Amino acid sequence: MKDFRYTLEKYTGMRSRYFCPDCSKKTFTRYIDNQTKQHLADYVGRCSREEKCSYHYTPKMYFERTGYKQQNDFFFDYKPKKKVVKPSTIDKNDFIATLRLYEINNFALGLYKYFPKEKVNAVLKKYCVGTAKGGKVIFWQVSLKGEVRTGKIMQYDRLTLKRTSDIDWVHSRYKNFNLKQLYFGAHLLVDTKTPVAIAEGEKNAILGALYFPQYNWLAVGSVTMLNVEKLNALKLYNVTLFPDKGRAFSKWKEIADKACFTVAVNDTLERTSLPDGDDIVDLIIEIKRQELDKSPSEKLRKMESSNPNLTLLINELDLILTV
């Protein structure tokens, strides 16, 4: 095995990492001369942000630039730059064409039972929710740059808001598609001042946005899709996790404790009588149902249901419900 004279400096703490000459982030490792224990020039090294920066200035490039002729016993720890394949994207026209027809979207129709139609439509547009054939819903994943990475297609029962079909994906219709998924709602992270809420599924994020609009809601897709790396990507934000009740809470609490920044974990569900496995949607719908049961219009509806003559009387006298 060759003994390399010039190698990347081993990590011994943040003092052994420097500001990158290209992206200015403190993610830069310099090359060191293992004989003299001295660094080469301050721009000779590699940035660890391979996808976002990929700066790599090798000793060989340095000596070629300075005119130094390397001797036979000089070896270099040079690894070819890893080829970064950009994520594929969905055609913007295909995406835009779906952001409508909520009046036939079963997911939207289910939401209309609990929230005003105008409010529901505004939230669906804000979160880039589309309508597919047969009244199915499309939860699009859109980046901050406006790149549409993919869309999750599902069918819902408009009466129960329960999913009634398997999951389908828009990107499955494309050939040679390089998929790199995002948080659902990632396009809303335009500033760090608005607090961020993370839920498991997209339905949770939408109901959360309707009931707790003070957050920018994100969804990871499933309980196992959240990890420390994904969470650390949001270290500049004020983040609160909203896990499902039970085992998911314990799992996400453990991940939050390992993050490189302080992450809150909402325990409201843990303090309810709801069964394990229920999520924020179940809590919100239960609250909304109780609110509807107490409303004057709902009380009148129940009275009319038990006494049809009451409807006749209201119509004959042209009575108006007042609160």
Contacts in CASP RR format, 6 or more apart in sequence:
PFRMAT RR
TARGET T0000
AUTHOR 0000-0000-0000
METHOD contacts of the structure
MODEL  1
MKDFRYTLEKYTGMRSRYFCPDCSKKTFTRYIDNQTKQHLADYVGRCSRE
EKCSYHYTPKMYFERTGYKQQNDFFFDYKPKKKVVKPSTIDKNDFIATLR
LYEINNFALGLYKYFPKEKVNAVLKKYCVGTAKGGKVIFWQVSLKGEVRT
GKIMQYDRLTLKRTSDIDWVHSRYKNFNLKQLYFGAHLLVDTKTPVAIAE
GEKNAILGALYFPQYNWLAVGSVTMLNVEKLNALKLYNVTLFPDKGRAFS
KWKEIADKACFTVAVNDTLERTSLPDGDDIVDLIIEIKRQELDKSPSEKL
RKMESSNPNLTLLINELDLILTV
2 75 0 8 1.000
3 34 0 8 1.000
3 75 0 8 1.000
4 34 0 8 1.000
4 75 0 8 1.000
4 76 0 8 1.000
4 77 0 8 1.000
5 33 0 8 1.000
5 34 0 8 1.000
5 35 0 8 1.000
5 73 0 8 1.000
5 74 0 8 1.000
5 75 0 8 1.000
5 76 0 8 1.000
6 31 0 8 1.000
6 32 0 8 1.000
6 33 0 8 1.000
6 34 0 8 1.000
6 40 0 8 1.000
6 59 0 8 1.000
6 74 0 8 1.000
6 75 0 8 1.000
6 76 0 8 1.000
6 77 0 8 1.000
7 31 0 8 1.000
7 32 0 8 1.000
7 34 0 8 1.000
7 77 0 8 1.000
8 29 0 8 1.000
8 30 0 8 1.000
8 31 0 8 1.000
8 32 0 8 1.000
8 45 0 8 1.000
8 46 0 8 1.000
8 77 0 8 1.000
9 16 0 8 1.000
9 29 0 8 1.000
9 30 0 8 1.000
9 31 0 8 1.000
9 32 0 8 1.000
9 39 0 8 1.000
10 16 0 8 1.000
11 17 0 8 1.000
11 29 0 8 1.000
14 26 0 8 1.000
16 29 0 8 1.000
17 26 0 8 1.000
17 27 0 8 1.000
17 28 0 8 1.000
17 29 0 8 1.000
18 26 0 8 1.000
18 28 0 8 1.000
18 29 0 8 1.000
18 30 0 8 1.000
18 42 0 8 1.000
19 25 0 8 1.000
19 26 0 8 1.000
19 28 0 8 1.000
20 26 0 8 1.000
20 27 0 8 1.000
20 28 0 8 1.000
20 47 0 8 1.000
20 49 0 8 1.000
20 53 0 8 1.000
20 55 0 8 1.000
21 28 0 8 1.000
21 42 0 8 1.000
21 43 0 8 1.000
21 55 0 8 1.000
21 57 0 8 1.000
22 47 0 8 1.000
22 53 0 8 1.000
22 55 0 8 1.000
23 47 0 8 1.000
23 49 0 8 1.000
23 52 0 8 1.000
23 53 0 8 1.000
23 55 0 8 1.000
25 47 0 8 1.000
25 49 0 8 1.000
25 53 0 8 1.000
27 47 0 8 1.000
27 48 0 8 1.000
27 49 0 8 1.000
27 53 0 8 1.000
28 45 0 8 1.000
28 46 0 8 1.000
28 47 0 8 1.000
28 48 0 8 1.000
28 55 0 8 1.000
29 45 0 8 1.000
29 46 0 8 1.000
29 47 0 8 1.000
29 48 0 8 1.000
30 39 0 8 1.000
30 40 0 8 1.000
30 42 0 8 1.000
30 44 0 8 1.000
30 45 0 8 1.000
31 39 0 8 1.000
31 40 0 8 1.000
31 44 0 8 1.000
31 45 0 8 1.000
31 58 0 8 1.000
31 59 0 8 1.000
31 62 0 8 1.000
31 77 0 8 1.000
32 38 0 8 1.000
32 39 0 8 1.000
32 40 0 8 1.000
33 39 0 8 1.000
33 40 0 8 1.000
40 59 0 8 1.000
40 62 0 8 1.000
41 62 0 8 1.000
43 57 0 8 1.000
44 57 0 8 1.000
44 58 0 8 1.000
44 59 0 8 1.000
44 61 0 8 1.000
44 62 0 8 1.000
45 55 0 8 1.000
45 56 0 8 1.000
45 57 0 8 1.000
45 58 0 8 1.000
46 55 0 8 1.000
46 56 0 8 1.000
46 57 0 8 1.000
47 53 0 8 1.000
47 54 0 8 1.000
47 55 0 8 1.000
47 56 0 8 1.000
50 82 0 8 1.000
50 84 0 8 1.000
51 84 0 8 1.000
54 81 0 8 1.000
54 84 0 8 1.000
56 81 0 8 1.000
58 76 0 8 1.000
58 78 0 8 1.000
59 76 0 8 1.000
59 78 0 8 1.000
60 70 0 8 1.000
60 76 0 8 1.000
60 78 0 8 1.000
63 69 0 8 1.000
63 70 0 8 1.000
85 178 0 8 1.000
86 178 0 8 1.000
87 147 0 8 1.000
87 149 0 8 1.000
87 178 0 8 1.000
87 179 0 8 1.000
87 180 0 8 1.000
88 149 0 8 1.000
88 171 0 8 1.000
88 174 0 8 1.000
88 176 0 8 1.000
88 177 0 8 1.000
88 178 0 8 1.000
88 179 0 8 1.000
89 147 0 8 1.000
89 148 0 8 1.000
89 149 0 8 1.000
90 140 0 8 1.000
90 148 0 8 1.000
90 149 0 8 1.000
90 150 0 8 1.000
90 151 0 8 1.000
90 170 0 8 1.000
90 171 0 8 1.000
90 174 0 8 1.000
91 148 0 8 1.000
92 148 0 8 1.000
94 170 0 8 1.000
95 128 0 8 1.000
95 140 0 8 1.000
95 142 0 8 1.000
95 148 0 8 1.000
98 130 0 8 1.000
98 131 0 8 1.000
98 132 0 8 1.000
98 138 0 8 1.000
98 140 0 8 1.000
99 125 0 8 1.000
99 128 0 8 1.000
99 129 0 8 1.000
99 130 0 8 1.000
99 131 0 8 1.000
100 130 0 8 1.000
100 131 0 8 1.000
101 131 0 8 1.000
101 135 0 8 1.000
102 108 0 8 1.000
102 120 0 8 1.000
102 121 0 8 1.000
102 124 0 8 1.000
102 131 0 8 1.000
103 109 0 8 1.000
104 131 0 8 1.000
104 134 0 8 1.000
104 135 0 8 1.000
105 124 0 8 1.000
105 130 0 8 1.000
105 131 0 8 1.000
105 135 0 8 1.000
105 136 0 8 1.000
105 137 0 8 1.000
106 135 0 8 1.000
106 136 0 8 1.000
106 137 0 8 1.000
106 155 0 8 1.000
106 156 0 8 1.000
106 157 0 8 1.000
106 158 0 8 1.000
107 129 0 8 1.000
107 137 0 8 1.000
107 154 0 8 1.000
107 156 0 8 1.000
107 158 0 8 1.000
107 161 0 8 1.000
107 203 0 8 1.000
108 120 0 8 1.000
108 121 0 8 1.000
108 124 0 8 1.000
108 129 0 8 1.000
108 131 0 8 1.000
108 137 0 8 1.000
109 158 0 8 1.000
110 156 0 8 1.000
110 158 0 8 1.000
110 159 0 8 1.000
110 161 0 8 1.000
111 120 0 8 1.000
111 161 0 8 1.000
111 206 0 8 1.000
111 207 0 8 1.000
111 210 0 8 1.000
112 120 0 8 1.000
114 210 0 8 1.000
114 284 0 8 1.000
114 285 0 8 1.000
114 288 0 8 1.000
114 289 0 8 1.000
114 292 0 8 1.000
115 210 0 8 1.000
115 288 0 8 1.000
119 210 0 8 1.000
120 210 0 8 1.000
123 206 0 8 1.000
123 209 0 8 1.000
123 210 0 8 1.000
124 130 0 8 1.000
124 206 0 8 1.000
126 188 0 8 1.000
126 209 0 8 1.000
127 139 0 8 1.000
127 184 0 8 1.000
127 185 0 8 1.000
127 188 0 8 1.000
127 205 0 8 1.000
127 206 0 8 1.000
127 209 0 8 1.000
127 217 0 8 1.000
128 140 0 8 1.000
128 142 0 8 1.000
128 185 0 8 1.000
128 187 0 8 1.000
129 137 0 8 1.000
129 138 0 8 1.000
129 139 0 8 1.000
129 140 0 8 1.000
129 206 0 8 1.000
130 137 0 8 1.000
130 138 0 8 1.000
130 139 0 8 1.000
130 140 0 8 1.000
131 137 0 8 1.000
131 138 0 8 1.000
132 138 0 8 1.000
132 153 0 8 1.000
134 155 0 8 1.000
135 155 0 8 1.000
136 153 0 8 1.000
136 154 0 8 1.000
136 155 0 8 1.000
136 165 0 8 1.000
137 153 0 8 1.000
137 154 0 8 1.000
137 155 0 8 1.000
137 156 0 8 1.000
138 151 0 8 1.000
138 152 0 8 1.000
138 153 0 8 1.000
138 170 0 8 1.000
139 151 0 8 1.000
139 152 0 8 1.000
139 154 0 8 1.000
139 184 0 8 1.000
139 202 0 8 1.000
139 219 0 8 1.000
140 148 0 8 1.000
140 150 0 8 1.000
140 151 0 8 1.000
140 170 0 8 1.000
140 184 0 8 1.000
141 148 0 8 1.000
141 149 0 8 1.000
141 150 0 8 1.000
141 151 0 8 1.000
141 152 0 8 1.000
141 181 0 8 1.000
141 182 0 8 1.000
141 183 0 8 1.000
141 184 0 8 1.000
141 185 0 8 1.000
141 186 0 8 1.000
142 148 0 8 1.000
142 149 0 8 1.000
142 182 0 8 1.000
142 185 0 8 1.000
142 186 0 8 1.000
142 187 0 8 1.000
143 149 0 8 1.000
143 182 0 8 1.000
143 186 0 8 1.000
143 187 0 8 1.000
144 186 0 8 1.000
144 187 0 8 1.000
144 189 0 8 1.000
144 190 0 8 1.000
146 187 0 8 1.000
149 171 0 8 1.000
149 179 0 8 1.000
149 180 0 8 1.000
149 181 0 8 1.000
149 182 0 8 1.000
150 169 0 8 1.000
150 170 0 8 1.000
150 171 0 8 1.000
150 179 0 8 1.000
150 181 0 8 1.000
151 169 0 8 1.000
151 170 0 8 1.000
151 171 0 8 1.000
152 167 0 8 1.000
152 168 0 8 1.000
152 169 0 8 1.000
152 170 0 8 1.000
152 184 0 8 1.000
152 202 0 8 1.000
152 221 0 8 1.000
153 167 0 8 1.000
153 168 0 8 1.000
153 169 0 8 1.000
153 170 0 8 1.000
154 163 0 8 1.000
154 165 0 8 1.000
154 167 0 8 1.000
154 168 0 8 1.000
155 163 0 8 1.000
155 164 0 8 1.000
155 165 0 8 1.000
156 162 0 8 1.000
156 163 0 8 1.000
156 164 0 8 1.000
156 203 0 8 1.000
157 163 0 8 1.000
157 164 0 8 1.000
161 203 0 8 1.000
161 281 0 8 1.000
161 285 0 8 1.000
163 203 0 8 1.000
171 177 0 8 1.000
171 179 0 8 1.000
183 198 0 8 1.000
183 218 0 8 1.000
183 219 0 8 1.000
183 220 0 8 1.000
183 230 0 8 1.000
184 201 0 8 1.000
184 202 0 8 1.000
184 205 0 8 1.000
184 218 0 8 1.000
184 219 0 8 1.000
184 220 0 8 1.000
184 221 0 8 1.000
185 205 0 8 1.000
185 216 0 8 1.000
185 217 0 8 1.000
185 218 0 8 1.000
185 219 0 8 1.000
186 218 0 8 1.000
188 194 0 8 1.000
188 216 0 8 1.000
188 218 0 8 1.000
189 196 0 8 1.000
189 216 0 8 1.000
189 234 0 8 1.000
189 237 0 8 1.000
192 236 0 8 1.000
192 237 0 8 1.000
192 238 0 8 1.000
194 215 0 8 1.000
194 216 0 8 1.000
195 214 0 8 1.000
195 215 0 8 1.000
195 216 0 8 1.000
195 237 0 8 1.000
195 238 0 8 1.000
195 239 0 8 1.000
195 240 0 8 1.000
196 215 0 8 1.000
196 216 0 8 1.000
196 217 0 8 1.000
196 218 0 8 1.000
196 234 0 8 1.000
196 237 0 8 1.000
196 238 0 8 1.000
196 239 0 8 1.000
196 240 0 8 1.000
197 205 0 8 1.000
197 208 0 8 1.000
197 212 0 8 1.000
197 215 0 8 1.000
197 216 0 8 1.000
197 217 0 8 1.000
197 218 0 8 1.000
197 239 0 8 1.000
197 240 0 8 1.000
197 241 0 8 1.000
197 242 0 8 1.000
197 266 0 8 1.000
198 217 0 8 1.000
198 218 0 8 1.000
198 219 0 8 1.000
198 220 0 8 1.000
198 226 0 8 1.000
198 239 0 8 1.000
198 240 0 8 1.000
198 241 0 8 1.000
198 242 0 8 1.000
199 205 0 8 1.000
199 208 0 8 1.000
199 217 0 8 1.000
199 218 0 8 1.000
199 219 0 8 1.000
199 220 0 8 1.000
199 242 0 8 1.000
199 243 0 8 1.000
199 279 0 8 1.000
199 280 0 8 1.000
200 219 0 8 1.000
200 220 0 8 1.000
200 221 0 8 1.000
200 222 0 8 1.000
200 223 0 8 1.000
200 226 0 8 1.000
200 243 0 8 1.000
200 244 0 8 1.000
200 248 0 8 1.000
200 279 0 8 1.000
201 219 0 8 1.000
201 220 0 8 1.000
201 221 0 8 1.000
201 222 0 8 1.000
201 279 0 8 1.000
202 219 0 8 1.000
202 221 0 8 1.000
203 281 0 8 1.000
204 217 0 8 1.000
204 219 0 8 1.000
204 242 0 8 1.000
204 279 0 8 1.000
204 280 0 8 1.000
204 281 0 8 1.000
205 217 0 8 1.000
205 218 0 8 1.000
205 219 0 8 1.000
206 217 0 8 1.000
207 280 0 8 1.000
207 281 0 8 1.000
207 284 0 8 1.000
207 285 0 8 1.000
208 215 0 8 1.000
208 217 0 8 1.000
208 242 0 8 1.000
208 280 0 8 1.000
208 281 0 8 1.000
208 284 0 8 1.000
209 215 0 8 1.000
209 217 0 8 1.000
210 284 0 8 1.000
211 284 0 8 1.000
211 287 0 8 1.000
215 240 0 8 1.000
220 226 0 8 1.000
220 230 0 8 1.000
223 243 0 8 1.000
223 244 0 8 1.000
223 248 0 8 1.000
223 251 0 8 1.000
223 252 0 8 1.000
226 241 0 8 1.000
226 252 0 8 1.000
226 255 0 8 1.000
227 255 0 8 1.000
228 255 0 8 1.000
228 258 0 8 1.000
228 259 0 8 1.000
231 239 0 8 1.000
231 255 0 8 1.000
231 256 0 8 1.000
231 259 0 8 1.000
231 263 0 8 1.000
232 259 0 8 1.000
232 260 0 8 1.000
232 261 0 8 1.000
235 259 0 8 1.000
235 260 0 8 1.000
235 261 0 8 1.000
239 261 0 8 1.000
239 263 0 8 1.000
239 264 0 8 1.000
240 263 0 8 1.000
240 264 0 8 1.000
240 265 0 8 1.000
240 266 0 8 1.000
241 252 0 8 1.000
241 253 0 8 1.000
241 256 0 8 1.000
241 263 0 8 1.000
241 264 0 8 1.000
241 265 0 8 1.000
241 266 0 8 1.000
242 266 0 8 1.000
242 269 0 8 1.000
242 279 0 8 1.000
242 280 0 8 1.000
243 249 0 8 1.000
243 251 0 8 1.000
243 252 0 8 1.000
243 253 0 8 1.000
243 265 0 8 1.000
243 266 0 8 1.000
243 269 0 8 1.000
244 269 0 8 1.000
244 277 0 8 1.000
244 278 0 8 1.000
244 279 0 8 1.000
245 269 0 8 1.000
245 270 0 8 1.000
245 272 0 8 1.000
245 274 0 8 1.000
245 275 0 8 1.000
245 276 0 8 1.000
245 277 0 8 1.000
245 278 0 8 1.000
245 279 0 8 1.000
246 269 0 8 1.000
246 270 0 8 1.000
246 276 0 8 1.000
246 277 0 8 1.000
247 276 0 8 1.000
247 277 0 8 1.000
248 277 0 8 1.000
249 265 0 8 1.000
249 267 0 8 1.000
249 269 0 8 1.000
249 270 0 8 1.000
252 265 0 8 1.000
253 265 0 8 1.000
256 263 0 8 1.000
256 264 0 8 1.000
256 265 0 8 1.000
268 283 0 8 1.000
269 278 0 8 1.000
269 279 0 8 1.000
269 280 0 8 1.000
269 283 0 8 1.000
272 283 0 8 1.000
274 282 0 8 1.000
274 283 0 8 1.000
274 286 0 8 1.000
292 298 0 8 1.000
296 321 0 8 1.000
296 323 0 8 1.000
297 321 0 8 1.000
300 321 0 8 1.000
303 310 0 8 1.000
304 310 0 8 1.000
304 311 0 8 1.000
304 314 0 8 1.000
313 319 0 8 1.000
END
